[in-house]
């Protein structure tokens, strides 16, 4: 992410300490993981889905 709320967002994320963070789409992935993130390159080959 790139903006004034970055520190707040990541501080809150650390506070709740999630086991998994799901991003829906390339825009969200790049916002959290950086501009080099690519959905087709970085997604796992065998994703684990638990409901």
TAGI-V55092 format. One record per backbone hydrogen bond with DSSP energy under -0.5 kcal/mol. CO is the residue of the C=O (numbers start at 1). NH is the residue of the N-H. If there is no record, write none. Layout:
co	nh
CO	NH
CO	NH
This chain:
co	nh
3	6
5	9
6	10
7	11
8	12
9	13
10	14
11	15
12	16
13	17
13	18
21	23
23	25
25	29
26	30
27	31
28	32
29	33
30	34
34	37
38	42
39	43
44	47
47	49
48	50
